[in-house]
Amino acid sequence: MKGRTERGGKLVVSGYYGFGNVGDEAILRVLVEELKARFRDSNRGTNVEIVVLSAAPAETARRYGVRAVDRWSPLQIIRELRGASGFILGGGGLIQDRTSRRSALYYLSLVALARRAGCPVFLVGQGLGPLRSAALYRWARRLLRGVEFAVVRDEPSATLLRRWGLPPERLAVGGDLTWLLRPRAASLPPSDEKEEGAFVAVALKGPRRRRERRRLEAFQEALAAQLDRLHKERNVSPVFLVFHPREDRPLAEGVAARMRGARDPLIVTASGVDVREVLACVGRAWALVGMRLHALIFSALMKTPFVALGDEPKLESFLRGLERAGGPALPHWTPDQVEKHHVELSEALARLDAQRPALEGQLERAGEALYEKTRRALDACWARLERELEP
């Protein structure tokens, strides 16, 4: 029978991997486990090799039990794509030019190489845009409307792909892939450390360009003052969770150095730490203040109330999606609002604490809904991918 025939092949996976970013490494963890469970199964007759493009191939291979190659080597990438059954662009906001054009250029180039090699392309857990460059927009439209299947993490990304001409049967809307960490989050023991006198987790996002850091001095002063007030009024100290050391640690250190009340606040580098430990840390926090999308998702998974900081469109999309799934409407401030003292962190977190039982229930329901939505979308994608692996 056909279903009993051994199905081999190779899947090439790309994303922002090997840079030490906790959120992207969590996405890769989920993605690799999904692919191994679905396509390395003797009962299903599948034995697929997984190859990851990484900035740190040896570390990626060791950590995830896959083969990894240098993401900066065109010859290696072309060689892998030529023999692959599928190319998976996995997770995150990869195709956008808000931070720089390099990200969109790199990942669109990979899609172009895959298509030229006759390798079917799958977008998995993607958030698309913004694309302000007219040339990049046209190139993305031409390439992405021909992908084999796309799982996107928000409705704006789905709307964009529909506008570009991707057929509805090749498109599914889920959520960020890290929602599939929910079973792990639920298995962690409940925290009994959320009383006053505990800590607030602070996950900042630093600029990629060093010259931009000087512009954040007023923001750092204002946030330090807010955290000092929180410590004085609520006896809650900050713990800075660094999700991306190269980008985020200088900003965390800058805020910590400007604090006067809570002396020598703890700065924890989460990079390289098992995702369960990061989730557990967020779960023990009294609350979270986050600029990183995945810090907010981890907070929702652990039912820890949070305040979102930032002006990125993906944060707004995430918060709207959380509310649509039955979650609470949580505070969302821009750095400019913090800088100009238009908001009061201590008061906002006190209000969240007063509503904690209701908020935890809402976050539980939203997490379950978004897990199921992402699960269904991903299953539809894997069913499509299985066709490419038929002998």
C-alpha positions in Angstrom: 0.0 0.0 0.0 1.1 3.5 -0.7 0.8 4.6 2.9 3.2 1.8 3.9 5.9 2.9 1.5 8.9 4.6 3.1 8.8 8.3 2.4 12.1 10.2 2.7 13.2 13.6 1.6 14.6 16.7 3.1 13.1 19.8 4.5 15.1 23.0 4.6 14.1 25.4 7.4 15.0 29.1 7.6 14.3 31.9 10.0 16.2 34.2 12.4 18.0 31.3 14.0 21.4 31.1 15.6 21.5 34.7 16.8 20.5 34.0 20.5 17.1 35.6 20.3 14.9 33.7 22.8 11.6 34.2 20.8 13.0 33.0 17.5 14.8 30.0 19.2 11.5 29.1 20.8 9.9 29.2 17.4 12.6 26.9 16.0 12.1 24.5 19.0 8.4 24.2 18.3 9.0 23.9 14.5 11.6 21.1 14.8 9.5 19.2 17.3 6.5 19.5 15.0 8.4 18.2 12.0 10.0 15.3 13.9 6.6 14.2 15.2 4.9 14.4 11.9 7.6 13.4 9.4 9.9 11.1 11.4 7.4 8.5 12.2 7.9 4.8 11.4 4.2 4.1 11.8 3.4 6.6 9.1 6.3 5.5 6.9 8.1 8.8 7.0 11.8 9.5 7.5 12.5 13.1 6.6 15.8 14.9 7.2 15.6 18.4 8.7 18.2 21.0 7.7 18.2 24.4 9.4 19.9 27.5 8.0 21.6 29.1 11.0 24.1 31.8 12.0 25.5 29.3 14.5 25.2 25.9 12.7 27.1 23.8 15.2 25.1 25.2 18.2 21.8 24.8 16.3 22.7 21.2 15.3 23.7 20.3 18.9 20.7 21.9 20.5 17.9 20.7 18.2 19.3 17.4 16.9 19.1 18.4 13.3 21.6 19.1 10.5 22.5 22.8 10.2 24.3 24.8 7.6 25.7 28.4 7.5 22.9 30.8 6.6 25.5 33.1 5.0 26.9 30.5 2.5 25.0 30.8 -0.8 26.7 27.6 -2.2 25.6 25.5 0.8 22.1 26.9 0.6 21.7 26.3 -3.1 23.0 22.7 -2.7 20.5 22.0 0.1 17.6 23.5 -1.8 18.3 21.5 -5.0 17.7 18.3 -3.2 14.9 19.3 -0.9 11.2 18.3 -0.9 10.2 21.6 0.8 11.5 24.9 2.0 9.9 26.2 5.2 10.2 29.9 6.1 9.4 29.5 9.8 8.0 32.1 12.2 8.4 35.7 13.0 8.2 39.0 11.2 10.9 38.2 8.6 9.5 39.9 5.5 9.4 43.5 6.5 11.4 46.6 6.0 10.5 48.6 9.1 13.8 47.9 10.8 15.9 47.6 7.6 15.5 46.3 4.1 18.1 43.6 4.7 15.7 41.2 6.4 13.2 41.3 3.6 15.9 41.1 0.9 17.5 38.1 2.6 14.3 36.0 3.1 12.8 36.9 -0.3 16.1 35.9 -1.9 15.8 32.5 -0.2 12.2 32.1 -1.5 13.4 33.0 -5.0 16.2 30.4 -4.8 13.9 27.7 -3.6 11.4 28.4 -6.4 14.2 28.4 -8.9 15.3 25.0 -7.6 11.8 23.6 -8.0 11.4 23.4 -4.2 7.9 24.0 -2.9 7.8 27.0 -0.4 5.8 26.9 2.9 5.4 30.0 5.1 4.8 28.9 8.7 3.8 31.3 11.5 4.6 34.4 9.5 3.7 38.0 10.2 4.1 39.9 6.9 4.9 43.6 6.5 5.1 46.4 6.6 6.8 46.8 3.2 7.3 50.5 2.5 9.6 50.0 -0.4 7.6 49.8 -3.6 10.2 47.5 -5.2 10.2 45.1 -2.2 6.4 45.1 -2.1 6.2 44.1 -5.8 8.9 41.4 -5.4 7.1 40.0 -2.3 3.8 40.0 -4.2 5.3 38.2 -7.2 7.0 35.5 -5.1 4.6 34.9 -2.2 1.4 34.5 -4.2 3.0 31.3 -5.6 3.8 29.6 -2.3 2.5 26.1 -1.7 0.9 27.0 1.6 1.0 29.9 4.1 0.2 29.9 7.8 0.1 33.5 9.1 -0.1 34.7 12.6 -2.5 37.6 12.1 -5.4 38.8 9.9 -3.4 41.7 8.3 -0.9 39.2 6.9 -3.7 37.0 5.6 -5.4 40.1 4.0 -2.1 41.0 2.3 -1.7 37.5 0.8 -5.3 37.4 -0.4 -4.7 40.8 -2.1 -1.6 39.4 -3.8 -3.6 36.4 -5.2 -2.8 33.5 -2.9 -5.7 31.1 -3.3 -7.8 30.6 -0.1 -7.2 26.8 0.0 -3.5 27.5 0.4 -3.9 29.9 3.3 -4.6 29.5 7.0 -4.7 32.0 9.8 -3.3 30.7 13.1 -1.2 32.5 15.7 2.5 32.8 16.6 4.0 29.3 16.7 5.0 29.8 20.4 1.3 29.4 21.3 2.0 25.7 20.8 4.2 25.9 24.0 0.9 26.0 25.9 1.0 22.3 27.1 4.5 23.0 28.5 3.4 26.1 30.2 0.3 24.3 31.7 2.6 21.5 33.0 4.6 23.9 35.1 3.6 24.1 38.8 1.6 27.1 39.8 3.5 30.0 41.3 2.9 31.2 44.9 5.2 34.2 44.5 2.9 36.7 42.9 2.3 38.7 46.2 3.7 42.2 46.7 7.4 42.2 47.4 8.0 39.9 44.5 9.4 41.1 41.1 8.2 42.6 37.9 9.8 41.1 34.8 11.0 43.8 32.3 11.7 42.6 28.7 13.0 45.6 26.7 13.8 45.7 23.0 16.9 47.7 22.0 17.5 49.3 18.7 19.5 47.4 16.1 21.7 50.4 15.3 24.1 51.7 17.9 23.6 55.3 16.9 19.8 55.0 17.7 20.5 54.1 21.3 21.4 57.7 22.2 17.8 58.8 21.2 16.5 56.5 24.0 18.1 58.3 26.9 15.0 60.2 27.9 13.0 57.0 27.7 15.5 55.2 29.9 15.4 58.0 32.5 11.6 58.0 32.5 11.3 54.2 32.7 13.8 54.0 35.5 11.8 56.6 37.4 8.6 54.6 36.9 10.3 51.4 38.1 11.7 53.3 41.2 8.2 54.4 42.0 6.9 50.9 41.7 9.5 49.7 44.1 8.8 52.4 46.6 5.0 52.1 46.5 4.5 48.4 46.0 7.8 46.9 47.1 8.1 45.2 43.7 11.6 45.1 42.3 12.4 44.8 38.5 14.2 41.8 37.0 15.3 42.6 33.5 14.9 39.6 31.1 17.2 39.9 28.1 15.7 38.1 25.2 18.3 39.2 22.6 21.6 40.0 24.3 23.3 42.0 21.6 20.3 44.3 21.0 18.6 44.4 24.4 21.2 44.2 27.1 22.6 47.7 26.6 19.1 49.2 27.0 18.4 47.1 30.1 21.7 48.1 31.6 21.0 51.8 30.8 17.7 51.7 32.6 19.1 49.8 35.6 22.0 52.3 35.9 19.5 55.2 36.1 17.5 53.7 38.9 17.9 55.2 42.4 15.5 53.3 44.6 15.9 49.6 43.7 19.7 49.3 43.8 21.5 46.9 41.5 18.4 45.3 39.8 18.9 41.9 38.5 19.6 41.4 34.7 19.0 37.9 33.5 20.1 36.8 30.0 17.5 34.3 28.9 19.4 33.3 25.7 20.5 29.7 25.8 18.2 28.8 28.6 15.6 26.1 28.2 12.2 27.5 27.2 10.6 25.9 30.2 12.9 27.9 32.5 12.0 31.1 30.8 8.3 30.4 31.0 8.7 29.5 34.7 10.5 32.8 35.4 7.7 34.7 33.7 5.2 32.7 35.6 6.7 33.6 39.0 6.6 37.4 38.1 4.0 39.6 39.8 3.6 41.2 36.4 5.5 41.8 33.2 6.4 44.9 31.3 7.4 44.0 27.7 8.6 45.4 24.4 9.3 41.9 23.0 6.4 40.2 21.3 7.4 36.8 22.7 7.8 38.1 26.2 4.1 39.1 26.0 3.1 35.7 24.6 5.0 33.9 27.3 3.3 36.2 29.9 -0.1 35.3 28.4 0.8 31.6 28.4 1.7 31.8 32.1 -1.4 33.9 32.9 0.8 36.8 34.2 -0.7 40.2 33.7 1.4 42.5 31.5 1.8 46.0 30.1 3.0 46.2 26.5 5.5 48.9 25.5 6.3 49.7 21.8 4.9 51.1 18.6 5.4 48.1 16.3 2.4 47.0 14.3 2.9 43.4 15.4 2.3 44.3 19.0 -1.1 45.9 18.1 -2.0 42.9 16.0 -1.1 40.6 18.9 -3.2 42.5 21.4 -6.2 42.7 19.1 -5.9 38.9 18.5 -5.7 38.2 22.2 -8.9 40.2 22.8 -10.7 38.5 19.9 -9.8 35.2 21.5 -11.4 36.1 24.7 -8.4 37.7 26.4 -8.4 41.0 28.4 -7.7 44.5 27.1 -4.3 45.1 28.7 -2.4 48.4 28.7 -0.3 49.3 25.6 1.9 52.3 25.7 4.4 53.8 23.3 8.0 54.7 24.4 7.0 58.3 23.7 4.2 58.1 26.3 6.6 56.8 28.9 9.2 59.4 28.0 6.8 62.3 28.4 5.4 60.9 31.7 1.9 60.5 30.2 1.4 57.1 31.9 1.9 55.8 35.5 3.3 52.2 35.6 2.8 51.7 39.3 -0.9 52.6 39.1 -1.5 50.5 36.0 0.0 47.4 37.5 -1.9 48.0 40.8 -5.1 48.0 38.8 -4.1 44.8 37.1 -3.3 43.2 40.4 -6.7 44.1 41.7 -8.3 42.3 38.7 -5.9 39.3 38.8 -8.3 36.4 39.2 -10.5 37.6 36.3 -7.4 38.4 34.1 -6.0 35.0 34.7 -9.2 33.3 33.6 -9.4 35.4 30.5 -5.7 34.7 29.6 -6.4 31.0 30.2 -9.3 31.0 27.7 -7.5 33.1 25.2 -4.4 30.8 25.4 -6.5 27.8 24.8 -8.3 29.4 21.8 -5.1 30.6 20.2 -3.5 27.2 20.7 -6.3 25.4 19.0 -6.4 27.9 16.2 -2.7 27.6 15.6 -2.9 23.8 15.8 -5.6 23.6 13.1 -3.7 25.9 10.8 -0.5 24.0 11.2 -2.2 20.7 10.6 -3.6 22.0 7.3 -0.1 23.0 6.3 1.5 19.6 7.2 -1.3 17.8 5.3 -0.3 19.9 2.2 3.4 19.2 2.8 2.8 15.5 3.0 1.7 15.5 -0.6 5.2 16.7 -1.6 6.7 13.7 0.3 4.6 11.1 -1.4 6.8 8.5 -3.1 
